[in-house]
Amino acid sequence: MELYKLKRGGALAVTLIIILCLSFWYHSAPNKIMAPKKLIMLSEKEPEAQRTNMTMNFKIPTENPKIASQIQREVDEIVNQIESMITKVELLHKDNTTCAEKSKATIVNPKTSYCVGDNLVVQVDVFDYLGNRKTYGGDYLRARISTKELNAGASGKIEDFHNGTYHVHFTLYWEGKIDLSILLKHPSEAVSVLWNTRNSWYGYVDYSGKFTNQNQQTETKCGFDLNKSEELCEYNDERDEEYFYCMKPPSYECDMLTETKSWTSGRSKLTELEATLFDKSSLRVEIPKDFQPVIVTSCNNNTDRKKHEKCGIGMKLEYPSGHFMNNVWIPHACSMKSNHNLEELNACMQGKVIYILGDSTLRQWMLYFQSKLNDMTILNLYESGWAQKIWGIDLKRNMRVSWKRHANPFISSSYQSFREERTIPREIDLIGGHDKTVIVLNIGCHFRSYPVHHYIRRLVNIRRALVRLFRRSPETKVILKTENLSAISNSYEINSDFHGFVHYFVFKLIFKDLNVGFVNGWDMTNAFDAKEVHPPPEYIQNEIDLFMTYIC
């Protein structure tokens, strides 16, 4: 816009006053939630090179990106922390990457006997395929101890010295012969590739939107980053800085979008060399040990185990946070009531209003309640597909429990209502809350296919919504569940648990000082050695038992 020179100071002052008044009026006006509007042609916005750079830097495409908002500054700060954790290494040949078979694990200061409660440290030294000692860290390792005969297991905590050496810290929580397993999930070179590819594009998932005008319907392409010189509809939550786009179909208005669906595209960002890092021979490979299983005895000074207080709201999220024994979860810092019977479940749910917001791993909770609570009626909400809302009502006990999927990003191949789509922060804002209100939420797996700033921003907004909730209703109970380990699959670009590892770091950072309860699925599924993202019923029983311990 051409600038005109003002000749008089008085005219300049008047102009500034008018601008300030208009600015105040604009920012004071109520924002519409995800309000649809036509988006100007992309060809009229910033050049394509500039748009690409902003995506690489995890920025939302905006008209005026000069001044970052408070939310954006929080997101950028966390992204920078993650960046500092990722080993920056140039991939030249697979031979120079970490090889599990060439690496070794040894016990630090081994003893002839061990007692229950002892700490055990295992040192891992990694080498490449040529037998050369690695001089930098960043490998993604997973550690676990177990006794198969006892259905016992616990996670190990990994310490990276960033020089090719790692220490894995275990606590020996039970008697017997304990096996130790340390897996190389991804070499540091693959970790670097996963991080870079994830945050450089949106090509892993495709979206379709259905527009409806009376008896006529049409479908069009939707998504978070439509680089088309077409007219777009923008669905924007200005307060939370969340956005979504659809290509505007001819003869339809933007507010006629009624449903969306999505699916994995099958496209890959990997080069031929990078793809060699993700063949089956390089993934989930156990690092050889130079020791036998450890024999643990009770020992006289460890027979009296410390009795912990009941697990309650406000306790810290820790890793490891407990262990399994006979497929029963035993938290380390508190006491959990296990194997609740039907009578106890009914008594616990009496009079409560329970909102479950999240993905399919929390949907398993809803299915558990549906199978156990015989007096609960499931309402027909006239939706279809696995991701449809589930509402259950028990009039006898004045109880209601519901599950609703978290909003996009959400991968579901069947069409779901867009008109009723609300992010978890917006859902929380609609809950009044009282001492009978319980909110359970999680997000994670569906975000792995997108640049990490989407996940961080959603968690930042969830935290803000919870702070608002606790101001108006401090007695409302909130339970946060971390995501599960994923299934073993070939789609490591989008399903790798390294993405989940990053999510866990962000989750712990953002929610560390809130007065909530935690169900640590990230730790529990590893200790249980779950093979699928949806663990079996005997595992779900433990998550429900911990949940009931919090709220009953």
Secondary structure as a PSIPRED ss2 file (coil, helix, strand):
# PSIPRED VFORMAT (PSIPRED V4.0)

   1 M C   1.000  0.000  0.000
   2 E C   1.000  0.000  0.000
   3 L C   1.000  0.000  0.000
   4 Y C   1.000  0.000  0.000
   5 K C   1.000  0.000  0.000
   6 L C   1.000  0.000  0.000
   7 K C   1.000  0.000  0.000
   8 R C   1.000  0.000  0.000
   9 G H   0.000  1.000  0.000
  10 G H   0.000  1.000  0.000
  11 A H   0.000  1.000  0.000
  12 L H   0.000  1.000  0.000
  13 A H   0.000  1.000  0.000
  14 V H   0.000  1.000  0.000
  15 T H   0.000  1.000  0.000
  16 L H   0.000  1.000  0.000
  17 I H   0.000  1.000  0.000
  18 I H   0.000  1.000  0.000
  19 I H   0.000  1.000  0.000
  20 L H   0.000  1.000  0.000
  21 C H   0.000  1.000  0.000
  22 L H   0.000  1.000  0.000
  23 S H   0.000  1.000  0.000
  24 F H   0.000  1.000  0.000
  25 W H   0.000  1.000  0.000
  26 Y H   0.000  1.000  0.000
  27 H H   0.000  1.000  0.000
  28 S H   0.000  1.000  0.000
  29 A C   1.000  0.000  0.000
  30 P C   1.000  0.000  0.000
  31 N C   1.000  0.000  0.000
  32 K C   1.000  0.000  0.000
  33 I C   1.000  0.000  0.000
  34 M C   1.000  0.000  0.000
  35 A E   0.000  0.000  1.000
  36 P E   0.000  0.000  1.000
  37 K E   0.000  0.000  1.000
  38 K E   0.000  0.000  1.000
  39 L E   0.000  0.000  1.000
  40 I C   1.000  0.000  0.000
  41 M C   1.000  0.000  0.000
  42 L H   0.000  1.000  0.000
  43 S H   0.000  1.000  0.000
  44 E H   0.000  1.000  0.000
  45 K C   1.000  0.000  0.000
  46 E C   1.000  0.000  0.000
  47 P C   1.000  0.000  0.000
  48 E H   0.000  1.000  0.000
  49 A H   0.000  1.000  0.000
  50 Q H   0.000  1.000  0.000
  51 R H   0.000  1.000  0.000
  52 T H   0.000  1.000  0.000
  53 N H   0.000  1.000  0.000
  54 M H   0.000  1.000  0.000
  55 T H   0.000  1.000  0.000
  56 M H   0.000  1.000  0.000
  57 N C   1.000  0.000  0.000
  58 F C   1.000  0.000  0.000
  59 K C   1.000  0.000  0.000
  60 I C   1.000  0.000  0.000
  61 P C   1.000  0.000  0.000
  62 T C   1.000  0.000  0.000
  63 E C   1.000  0.000  0.000
  64 N C   1.000  0.000  0.000
  65 P C   1.000  0.000  0.000
  66 K C   1.000  0.000  0.000
  67 I C   1.000  0.000  0.000
  68 A C   1.000  0.000  0.000
  69 S C   1.000  0.000  0.000
  70 Q H   0.000  1.000  0.000
  71 I H   0.000  1.000  0.000
  72 Q H   0.000  1.000  0.000
  73 R H   0.000  1.000  0.000
  74 E H   0.000  1.000  0.000
  75 V H   0.000  1.000  0.000
  76 D H   0.000  1.000  0.000
  77 E H   0.000  1.000  0.000
  78 I H   0.000  1.000  0.000
  79 V H   0.000  1.000  0.000
  80 N H   0.000  1.000  0.000
  81 Q H   0.000  1.000  0.000
  82 I H   0.000  1.000  0.000
  83 E H   0.000  1.000  0.000
  84 S H   0.000  1.000  0.000
  85 M H   0.000  1.000  0.000
  86 I C   1.000  0.000  0.000
  87 T C   1.000  0.000  0.000
  88 K C   1.000  0.000  0.000
  89 V C   1.000  0.000  0.000
  90 E C   1.000  0.000  0.000
  91 L C   1.000  0.000  0.000
  92 L C   1.000  0.000  0.000
  93 H C   1.000  0.000  0.000
  94 K H   0.000  1.000  0.000
  95 D H   0.000  1.000  0.000
  96 N H   0.000  1.000  0.000
  97 T C   1.000  0.000  0.000
  98 T E   0.000  0.000  1.000
  99 C E   0.000  0.000  1.000
 100 A E   0.000  0.000  1.000
 101 E E   0.000  0.000  1.000
 102 K E   0.000  0.000  1.000
 103 S E   0.000  0.000  1.000
 104 K E   0.000  0.000  1.000
 105 A E   0.000  0.000  1.000
 106 T E   0.000  0.000  1.000
 107 I E   0.000  0.000  1.000
 108 V C   1.000  0.000  0.000
 109 N C   1.000  0.000  0.000
 110 P C   1.000  0.000  0.000
 111 K C   1.000  0.000  0.000
 112 T C   1.000  0.000  0.000
 113 S C   1.000  0.000  0.000
 114 Y E   0.000  0.000  1.000
 115 C E   0.000  0.000  1.000
 116 V C   1.000  0.000  0.000
 117 G C   1.000  0.000  0.000
 118 D C   1.000  0.000  0.000
 119 N E   0.000  0.000  1.000
 120 L E   0.000  0.000  1.000
 121 V E   0.000  0.000  1.000
 122 V E   0.000  0.000  1.000
 123 Q E   0.000  0.000  1.000
 124 V E   0.000  0.000  1.000
 125 D E   0.000  0.000  1.000
 126 V E   0.000  0.000  1.000
 127 F E   0.000  0.000  1.000
 128 D E   0.000  0.000  1.000
 129 Y C   1.000  0.000  0.000
 130 L C   1.000  0.000  0.000
 131 G C   1.000  0.000  0.000
 132 N C   1.000  0.000  0.000
 133 R E   0.000  0.000  1.000
 134 K C   1.000  0.000  0.000
 135 T C   1.000  0.000  0.000
 136 Y C   1.000  0.000  0.000
 137 G C   1.000  0.000  0.000
 138 G C   1.000  0.000  0.000
 139 D C   1.000  0.000  0.000
 140 Y E   0.000  0.000  1.000
 141 L E   0.000  0.000  1.000
 142 R E   0.000  0.000  1.000
 143 A E   0.000  0.000  1.000
 144 R E   0.000  0.000  1.000
 145 I E   0.000  0.000  1.000
 146 S E   0.000  0.000  1.000
 147 T E   0.000  0.000  1.000
 148 K H   0.000  1.000  0.000
 149 E H   0.000  1.000  0.000
 150 L H   0.000  1.000  0.000
 151 N C   1.000  0.000  0.000
 152 A E   0.000  0.000  1.000
 153 G E   0.000  0.000  1.000
 154 A E   0.000  0.000  1.000
 155 S E   0.000  0.000  1.000
 156 G C   1.000  0.000  0.000
 157 K E   0.000  0.000  1.000
 158 I E   0.000  0.000  1.000
 159 E E   0.000  0.000  1.000
 160 D E   0.000  0.000  1.000
 161 F C   1.000  0.000  0.000
 162 H C   1.000  0.000  0.000
 163 N C   1.000  0.000  0.000
 164 G C   1.000  0.000  0.000
 165 T E   0.000  0.000  1.000
 166 Y E   0.000  0.000  1.000
 167 H E   0.000  0.000  1.000
 168 V E   0.000  0.000  1.000
 169 H E   0.000  0.000  1.000
 170 F E   0.000  0.000  1.000
 171 T E   0.000  0.000  1.000
 172 L C   1.000  0.000  0.000
 173 Y C   1.000  0.000  0.000
 174 W C   1.000  0.000  0.000
 175 E C   1.000  0.000  0.000
 176 G E   0.000  0.000  1.000
 177 K E   0.000  0.000  1.000
 178 I E   0.000  0.000  1.000
 179 D E   0.000  0.000  1.000
 180 L E   0.000  0.000  1.000
 181 S E   0.000  0.000  1.000
 182 I E   0.000  0.000  1.000
 183 L E   0.000  0.000  1.000
 184 L E   0.000  0.000  1.000
 185 K E   0.000  0.000  1.000
 186 H E   0.000  0.000  1.000
 187 P C   1.000  0.000  0.000
 188 S H   0.000  1.000  0.000
 189 E H   0.000  1.000  0.000
 190 A H   0.000  1.000  0.000
 191 V H   0.000  1.000  0.000
 192 S H   0.000  1.000  0.000
 193 V H   0.000  1.000  0.000
 194 L H   0.000  1.000  0.000
 195 W H   0.000  1.000  0.000
 196 N H   0.000  1.000  0.000
 197 T H   0.000  1.000  0.000
 198 R H   0.000  1.000  0.000
 199 N C   1.000  0.000  0.000
 200 S C   1.000  0.000  0.000
 201 W C   1.000  0.000  0.000
 202 Y C   1.000  0.000  0.000
 203 G C   1.000  0.000  0.000
 204 Y C   1.000  0.000  0.000
 205 V E   0.000  0.000  1.000
 206 D E   0.000  0.000  1.000
 207 Y E   0.000  0.000  1.000
 208 S E   0.000  0.000  1.000
 209 G E   0.000  0.000  1.000
 210 K E   0.000  0.000  1.000
 211 F E   0.000  0.000  1.000
 212 T E   0.000  0.000  1.000
 213 N E   0.000  0.000  1.000
 214 Q C   1.000  0.000  0.000
 215 N C   1.000  0.000  0.000
 216 Q E   0.000  0.000  1.000
 217 Q E   0.000  0.000  1.000
 218 T E   0.000  0.000  1.000
 219 E E   0.000  0.000  1.000
 220 T E   0.000  0.000  1.000
 221 K E   0.000  0.000  1.000
 222 C E   0.000  0.000  1.000
 223 G E   0.000  0.000  1.000
 224 F C   1.000  0.000  0.000
 225 D C   1.000  0.000  0.000
 226 L C   1.000  0.000  0.000
 227 N C   1.000  0.000  0.000
 228 K C   1.000  0.000  0.000
 229 S C   1.000  0.000  0.000
 230 E C   1.000  0.000  0.000
 231 E C   1.000  0.000  0.000
 232 L E   0.000  0.000  1.000
 233 C E   0.000  0.000  1.000
 234 E E   0.000  0.000  1.000
 235 Y E   0.000  0.000  1.000
 236 N E   0.000  0.000  1.000
 237 D E   0.000  0.000  1.000
 238 E C   1.000  0.000  0.000
 239 R C   1.000  0.000  0.000
 240 D C   1.000  0.000  0.000
 241 E C   1.000  0.000  0.000
 242 E E   0.000  0.000  1.000
 243 Y E   0.000  0.000  1.000
 244 F E   0.000  0.000  1.000
 245 Y E   0.000  0.000  1.000
 246 C E   0.000  0.000  1.000
 247 M E   0.000  0.000  1.000
 248 K C   1.000  0.000  0.000
 249 P C   1.000  0.000  0.000
 250 P C   1.000  0.000  0.000
 251 S C   1.000  0.000  0.000
 252 Y C   1.000  0.000  0.000
 253 E C   1.000  0.000  0.000
 254 C H   0.000  1.000  0.000
 255 D H   0.000  1.000  0.000
 256 M H   0.000  1.000  0.000
 257 L E   0.000  0.000  1.000
 258 T E   0.000  0.000  1.000
 259 E E   0.000  0.000  1.000
 260 T E   0.000  0.000  1.000
 261 K E   0.000  0.000  1.000
 262 S E   0.000  0.000  1.000
 263 W E   0.000  0.000  1.000
 264 T E   0.000  0.000  1.000
 265 S C   1.000  0.000  0.000
 266 G C   1.000  0.000  0.000
 267 R C   1.000  0.000  0.000
 268 S C   1.000  0.000  0.000
 269 K C   1.000  0.000  0.000
 270 L C   1.000  0.000  0.000
 271 T C   1.000  0.000  0.000
 272 E H   0.000  1.000  0.000
 273 L H   0.000  1.000  0.000
 274 E H   0.000  1.000  0.000
 275 A H   0.000  1.000  0.000
 276 T H   0.000  1.000  0.000
 277 L H   0.000  1.000  0.000
 278 F H   0.000  1.000  0.000
 279 D C   1.000  0.000  0.000
 280 K H   0.000  1.000  0.000
 281 S H   0.000  1.000  0.000
 282 S H   0.000  1.000  0.000
 283 L C   1.000  0.000  0.000
 284 R C   1.000  0.000  0.000
 285 V E   0.000  0.000  1.000
 286 E E   0.000  0.000  1.000
 287 I C   1.000  0.000  0.000
 288 P C   1.000  0.000  0.000
 289 K E   0.000  0.000  1.000
 290 D C   1.000  0.000  0.000
 291 F C   1.000  0.000  0.000
 292 Q C   1.000  0.000  0.000
 293 P C   1.000  0.000  0.000
 294 V E   0.000  0.000  1.000
 295 I E   0.000  0.000  1.000
 296 V E   0.000  0.000  1.000
 297 T E   0.000  0.000  1.000
 298 S C   1.000  0.000  0.000
 299 C C   1.000  0.000  0.000
 300 N H   0.000  1.000  0.000
 301 N H   0.000  1.000  0.000
 302 N H   0.000  1.000  0.000
 303 T C   1.000  0.000  0.000
 304 D C   1.000  0.000  0.000
 305 R C   1.000  0.000  0.000
 306 K C   1.000  0.000  0.000
 307 K C   1.000  0.000  0.000
 308 H C   1.000  0.000  0.000
 309 E C   1.000  0.000  0.000
 310 K E   0.000  0.000  1.000
 311 C C   1.000  0.000  0.000
 312 G C   1.000  0.000  0.000
 313 I C   1.000  0.000  0.000
 314 G C   1.000  0.000  0.000
 315 M C   1.000  0.000  0.000
 316 K C   1.000  0.000  0.000
 317 L C   1.000  0.000  0.000
 318 E C   1.000  0.000  0.000
 319 Y C   1.000  0.000  0.000
 320 P C   1.000  0.000  0.000
 321 S C   1.000  0.000  0.000
 322 G E   0.000  0.000  1.000
 323 H E   0.000  0.000  1.000
 324 F E   0.000  0.000  1.000
 325 M E   0.000  0.000  1.000
 326 N C   1.000  0.000  0.000
 327 N C   1.000  0.000  0.000
 328 V E   0.000  0.000  1.000
 329 W E   0.000  0.000  1.000
 330 I E   0.000  0.000  1.000
 331 P E   0.000  0.000  1.000
 332 H C   1.000  0.000  0.000
 333 A C   1.000  0.000  0.000
 334 C C   1.000  0.000  0.000
 335 S E   0.000  0.000  1.000
 336 M C   1.000  0.000  0.000
 337 K C   1.000  0.000  0.000
 338 S C   1.000  0.000  0.000
 339 N C   1.000  0.000  0.000
 340 H C   1.000  0.000  0.000
 341 N C   1.000  0.000  0.000
 342 L H   0.000  1.000  0.000
 343 E H   0.000  1.000  0.000
 344 E H   0.000  1.000  0.000
 345 L H   0.000  1.000  0.000
 346 N H   0.000  1.000  0.000
 347 A H   0.000  1.000  0.000
 348 C H   0.000  1.000  0.000
 349 M H   0.000  1.000  0.000
 350 Q C   1.000  0.000  0.000
 351 G C   1.000  0.000  0.000
 352 K C   1.000  0.000  0.000
 353 V E   0.000  0.000  1.000
 354 I E   0.000  0.000  1.000
 355 Y E   0.000  0.000  1.000
 356 I E   0.000  0.000  1.000
 357 L E   0.000  0.000  1.000
 358 G E   0.000  0.000  1.000
 359 D C   1.000  0.000  0.000
 360 S H   0.000  1.000  0.000
 361 T H   0.000  1.000  0.000
 362 L H   0.000  1.000  0.000
 363 R H   0.000  1.000  0.000
 364 Q H   0.000  1.000  0.000
 365 W H   0.000  1.000  0.000
 366 M H   0.000  1.000  0.000
 367 L H   0.000  1.000  0.000
 368 Y H   0.000  1.000  0.000
 369 F H   0.000  1.000  0.000
 370 Q H   0.000  1.000  0.000
 371 S H   0.000  1.000  0.000
 372 K H   0.000  1.000  0.000
 373 L C   1.000  0.000  0.000
 374 N C   1.000  0.000  0.000
 375 D C   1.000  0.000  0.000
 376 M C   1.000  0.000  0.000
 377 T E   0.000  0.000  1.000
 378 I E   0.000  0.000  1.000
 379 L C   1.000  0.000  0.000
 380 N C   1.000  0.000  0.000
 381 L C   1.000  0.000  0.000
 382 Y C   1.000  0.000  0.000
 383 E C   1.000  0.000  0.000
 384 S C   1.000  0.000  0.000
 385 G C   1.000  0.000  0.000
 386 W C   1.000  0.000  0.000
 387 A C   1.000  0.000  0.000
 388 Q C   1.000  0.000  0.000
 389 K C   1.000  0.000  0.000
 390 I E   0.000  0.000  1.000
 391 W E   0.000  0.000  1.000
 392 G E   0.000  0.000  1.000
 393 I E   0.000  0.000  1.000
 394 D E   0.000  0.000  1.000
 395 L C   1.000  0.000  0.000
 396 K C   1.000  0.000  0.000
 397 R C   1.000  0.000  0.000
 398 N C   1.000  0.000  0.000
 399 M E   0.000  0.000  1.000
 400 R E   0.000  0.000  1.000
 401 V E   0.000  0.000  1.000
 402 S E   0.000  0.000  1.000
 403 W E   0.000  0.000  1.000
 404 K E   0.000  0.000  1.000
 405 R E   0.000  0.000  1.000
 406 H C   1.000  0.000  0.000
 407 A C   1.000  0.000  0.000
 408 N C   1.000  0.000  0.000
 409 P C   1.000  0.000  0.000
 410 F C   1.000  0.000  0.000
 411 I C   1.000  0.000  0.000
 412 S C   1.000  0.000  0.000
 413 S C   1.000  0.000  0.000
 414 S C   1.000  0.000  0.000
 415 Y C   1.000  0.000  0.000
 416 Q E   0.000  0.000  1.000
 417 S E   0.000  0.000  1.000
 418 F C   1.000  0.000  0.000
 419 R C   1.000  0.000  0.000
 420 E C   1.000  0.000  0.000
 421 E C   1.000  0.000  0.000
 422 R C   1.000  0.000  0.000
 423 T C   1.000  0.000  0.000
 424 I H   0.000  1.000  0.000
 425 P H   0.000  1.000  0.000
 426 R H   0.000  1.000  0.000
 427 E H   0.000  1.000  0.000
 428 I H   0.000  1.000  0.000
 429 D H   0.000  1.000  0.000
 430 L C   1.000  0.000  0.000
 431 I C   1.000  0.000  0.000
 432 G C   1.000  0.000  0.000
 433 G C   1.000  0.000  0.000
 434 H C   1.000  0.000  0.000
 435 D C   1.000  0.000  0.000
 436 K C   1.000  0.000  0.000
 437 T E   0.000  0.000  1.000
 438 V E   0.000  0.000  1.000
 439 I E   0.000  0.000  1.000
 440 V E   0.000  0.000  1.000
 441 L E   0.000  0.000  1.000
 442 N C   1.000  0.000  0.000
 443 I C   1.000  0.000  0.000
 444 G C   1.000  0.000  0.000
 445 C H   0.000  1.000  0.000
 446 H H   0.000  1.000  0.000
 447 F H   0.000  1.000  0.000
 448 R C   1.000  0.000  0.000
 449 S C   1.000  0.000  0.000
 450 Y C   1.000  0.000  0.000
 451 P C   1.000  0.000  0.000
 452 V H   0.000  1.000  0.000
 453 H H   0.000  1.000  0.000
 454 H H   0.000  1.000  0.000
 455 Y H   0.000  1.000  0.000
 456 I H   0.000  1.000  0.000
 457 R H   0.000  1.000  0.000
 458 R H   0.000  1.000  0.000
 459 L H   0.000  1.000  0.000
 460 V H   0.000  1.000  0.000
 461 N H   0.000  1.000  0.000
 462 I H   0.000  1.000  0.000
 463 R H   0.000  1.000  0.000
 464 R H   0.000  1.000  0.000
 465 A H   0.000  1.000  0.000
 466 L H   0.000  1.000  0.000
 467 V H   0.000  1.000  0.000
 468 R H   0.000  1.000  0.000
 469 L H   0.000  1.000  0.000
 470 F H   0.000  1.000  0.000
 471 R H   0.000  1.000  0.000
 472 R H   0.000  1.000  0.000
 473 S C   1.000  0.000  0.000
 474 P C   1.000  0.000  0.000
 475 E C   1.000  0.000  0.000
 476 T C   1.000  0.000  0.000
 477 K E   0.000  0.000  1.000
 478 V E   0.000  0.000  1.000
 479 I E   0.000  0.000  1.000
 480 L E   0.000  0.000  1.000
 481 K E   0.000  0.000  1.000
 482 T C   1.000  0.000  0.000
 483 E C   1.000  0.000  0.000
 484 N C   1.000  0.000  0.000
 485 L C   1.000  0.000  0.000
 486 S C   1.000  0.000  0.000
 487 A C   1.000  0.000  0.000
 488 I C   1.000  0.000  0.000
 489 S C   1.000  0.000  0.000
 490 N C   1.000  0.000  0.000
 491 S C   1.000  0.000  0.000
 492 Y H   0.000  1.000  0.000
 493 E H   0.000  1.000  0.000
 494 I H   0.000  1.000  0.000
 495 N H   0.000  1.000  0.000
 496 S C   1.000  0.000  0.000
 497 D H   0.000  1.000  0.000
 498 F H   0.000  1.000  0.000
 499 H H   0.000  1.000  0.000
 500 G H   0.000  1.000  0.000
 501 F H   0.000  1.000  0.000
 502 V H   0.000  1.000  0.000
 503 H H   0.000  1.000  0.000
 504 Y H   0.000  1.000  0.000
 505 F H   0.000  1.000  0.000
 506 V H   0.000  1.000  0.000
 507 F H   0.000  1.000  0.000
 508 K H   0.000  1.000  0.000
 509 L H   0.000  1.000  0.000
 510 I H   0.000  1.000  0.000
 511 F H   0.000  1.000  0.000
 512 K C   1.000  0.000  0.000
 513 D C   1.000  0.000  0.000
 514 L C   1.000  0.000  0.000
 515 N C   1.000  0.000  0.000
 516 V C   1.000  0.000  0.000
 517 G E   0.000  0.000  1.000
 518 F E   0.000  0.000  1.000
 519 V E   0.000  0.000  1.000
 520 N C   1.000  0.000  0.000
 521 G H   0.000  1.000  0.000
 522 W H   0.000  1.000  0.000
 523 D H   0.000  1.000  0.000
 524 M H   0.000  1.000  0.000
 525 T H   0.000  1.000  0.000
 526 N H   0.000  1.000  0.000
 527 A H   0.000  1.000  0.000
 528 F H   0.000  1.000  0.000
 529 D C   1.000  0.000  0.000
 530 A C   1.000  0.000  0.000
 531 K C   1.000  0.000  0.000
 532 E C   1.000  0.000  0.000
 533 V C   1.000  0.000  0.000
 534 H C   1.000  0.000  0.000
 535 P C   1.000  0.000  0.000
 536 P C   1.000  0.000  0.000
 537 P H   0.000  1.000  0.000
 538 E H   0.000  1.000  0.000
 539 Y H   0.000  1.000  0.000
 540 I H   0.000  1.000  0.000
 541 Q H   0.000  1.000  0.000
 542 N H   0.000  1.000  0.000
 543 E H   0.000  1.000  0.000
 544 I H   0.000  1.000  0.000
 545 D H   0.000  1.000  0.000
 546 L H   0.000  1.000  0.000
 547 F H   0.000  1.000  0.000
 548 M H   0.000  1.000  0.000
 549 T H   0.000  1.000  0.000
 550 Y H   0.000  1.000  0.000
 551 I H   0.000  1.000  0.000
 552 C C   1.000  0.000  0.000
